[in-house]
Structure formats: C-alpha cells, structure tokens
Amino acid sequence: MIKWFAAIAGYYLFRFPGAIIGFLIGSFIDNLSKKGGGAKTIFSDMTRQSVSPADFELNLLSLCSLVIKADGQASQREMDYVRQYFLSTYGKEKANAIFRTFNEVVKKREISAQRICAFLNQRTRYEVRLQLLHFLFGLAQADGSVSNPEIEKIREIAGYLRVGARDFESIKAMFIKSANNAYKILEIEKSSTDDEVKKAYRTMAKKYHPDRVNTENEAIKRGAEEKFKEVQKAYEEIQSERGIG
C-alpha cells in the first residue's frame, strides 16, 4: 500500500519521473515490512540463475572425480558407476562427448570443489544439493564400502554446498549402517516420543519428496526416489520396533 502513496506523492513533486521513483521506493518499504524478509527474497529470485544441463553434468563429473580419488585409488567399480549413469541417461554417443569435454576441462585447470559448489549454490535449490550428496555417497559405495577419506571428502563438499550437519548425517546413515540408524535417517534421537517420531517422518517425507526436486538430471531424480524410500523404510522400522499404529 505504501508504494501507491509514495507514487502519488512523487507525481505531485516531480510529475511522472517522481511517480516512478516513489513507486519503487514504496515497493521496497512494503517488502521490508513483509514477514520473512520479502525484499531479500525478491532480489535473490531476480538474480538467481538456473544451471544448464551441460554445466550441471560437467560439475557433477568434477565432484565425482574428487570422491573417486579421495582414497588414493580409482576403483574400476566406481568408474563404471559413473559411466553407467551417463550411458543410461544420454546414450553412448552423447555420454562419450560429455566425457571428452570433461577431460579437456580437467587438462586446462585443477578441479576446485569450493568453486564448483559456489557455482551450484547460486543456481540450484537446497533439495537438489541434498540429492547430489546422495549420488556421491552411492558412488563411494559402488566398490562395496565407503572409506573414511571418501566420507571426509563428501563432508567437505557438503560444507561447500551449505548442507546442514543433520542432513549430511541423515544421508550418510543411508549408506553406512550403525546403531540407531533409522533414527539418524529421520534426524531424531532414540529417546524421542512417538509423536516426535511421527512429526519427524512427516517433515522428512515432505523435505525429500521427489516432487520437490525440480531438475532435469536423471541421477538426481533417481536419488530423490531412493532417499524417499529410505525415509519410509526408517519410519516403518521404528513403527515396528515401537508398535506405533
């Protein structure tokens, strides 16, 4: 409402140019007064850019290469995991073209996880970045186990991607089994009440629902579906353990 008063006042003072300036200033004040910091949201949406499929694939490949080399040895199973994904998604001809482009990029400059993640942070939603971590853990597990160096490399990448510690531990628990695994996946303690368990499940199911991952990348889409199933499985396990109806 302020924007219209400011526009009218601007018109009386400076005619048409004043009306425009008044409207813009009034809009800014209106946005500041909105709950949740409206002005910041508007400006961030205006400057946010979507990442093209080609750029996303090259950055995904770069992060994969960092995880593969994390333990000092490039496992053939891990290499096959990445290659099979690109072959099944794009077909042989396009997949080979992607790998050739990737090899050319690698020759020209050293891969920087921090730079890649900064690029993705500006162009992808948080849900997509969570599924990206899921894909990297799947890659690390391709040779049968996830080594500590691989975990630490993915943890480093998660930090650059601004993924919260609880979300990271939840995804890790889907690949590395330990005590109270189901609770870790739902991001709660074993001492949580039944109501807290139900609430956590609803929150996680909403957060990781495949519909929230708006991307053309098939690996990320599949990861979203797998993660959603893991959340459901964890809840069912706790339900069975506690006899929750």
JOPESUL-V158505 format. One line per field, one symbol per residue. ss: DSSP state (h for helix, s for strand, l for the rest). burial: 1 if it has 9 or more other ideal C-beta (glycine too) atoms within 8 Angstrom, else 0. A space follows every 10 residues. Layout:
BEGIN
ss=???
burial=???
END
This chain:
BEGIN
ss=lhhhhhhhhh hhhhhhhhhh hhhhhhhhhh hhhllllhhh hhhhhhhlll llhhhhhhhh hhhhhhhhll lllllhhhhh hhhhhhhhhh lhhhhhhhhh hhhhhhhhll llhhhhhhhh hhhllhhhhh hhhhhhhhhh hhhllllhhh hhhhhhhhhh llllhhhhhh hhhlllllll hhhhhlllll lllhhhhhhh hhhhhhhllh hhlllllhhh hhhhhhhhhh hhhhhhhhhh hhlll
burial=0111111111 1001000111 1111111111 1101000110 1100000000 1000111111 1111111101 0000101111 1110111000 0000100110 1100110000 1010011111 1011001111 1111111111 1100011011 1111111101 1010001111 1111100000 1111111100 0100011101 1001101111 0110101111 1011111101 1111101110 00000
END
